[in-house]
Amino acid sequence: MTTLKPGDAAPQFSALDQDGKQHSLSDYQGKKMVVYFYPKANTPTCTVEACNLRDNYNQFLAQGYAILGVSADSAKVQANFKKKYDLPFPLLADEDRSVINAFGVWGPKKFMGKVFDGIHRITFVIDEHSKIAEVITDVKSKEHTAQILK
């Protein structure tokens, strides 16, 4: 699990989104951002979370935030997810898990009594100086905007 905490420098990252556009931490210098990690596009809980952020997107913009969603899904899967749910923010297709590993969100999970490795649902709020302002490990998909913008 992640060892990143508020006050730490956000990890440098670079990955392609659903359209093949490169996104790096340096692209967001001087801007606040939300980087949220989710296990798999088009699954029920991940969809609820993404739609909650979508439905409140104007609140994020009004407060100066950019949003990036990240999973290990392919660009094609991310593009379909973005289009199907009309998501207004980029979704990084981190198939090689470089961003996932940089943020430390890959690790053992338990589901129906089985233990396996996967992406933990964790959100990082990053300030305009590329420092981590908050780490949300207990994400409530239906209330995620409220957790971030409290």
HELIX and SHEET records of a PDB file:
HELIX    1   1 LEU A   25  TYR A   28  5                                   4    
HELIX    2   2 PRO A   44  ASP A   55  1                                  12    
HELIX    3   3 TYR A   57  ALA A   62  1                                   6    
HELIX    4   4 ALA A   75  LYS A   84  1                                  10    
HELIX    5   5 SER A   98  PHE A  103  1                                   6    
HELIX    6   6 SER A  141  GLU A  143  5                                   3    
HELIX    7   7 HIS A  144  ILE A  148  1                                   5    
SHEET    1   A 2 SER A  14  LEU A  16  0                                        
SHEET    2   A 2 GLN A  22  SER A  24 -1                                        
SHEET    1   B 5 LEU A  91  ALA A  93  0                                        
SHEET    2   B 5 TYR A  65  SER A  71  1                                        
SHEET    3   B 5 LYS A  32  PHE A  37  1                                        
SHEET    4   B 5 THR A 123  ILE A 126 -1                                        
SHEET    5   B 5 ILE A 132  ILE A 136 -1                                        
SHEET    1   C 2 TRP A 106  PHE A 111  0                                        
SHEET    2   C 2 LYS A 114  ILE A 119 -1                                        
END                                                                             
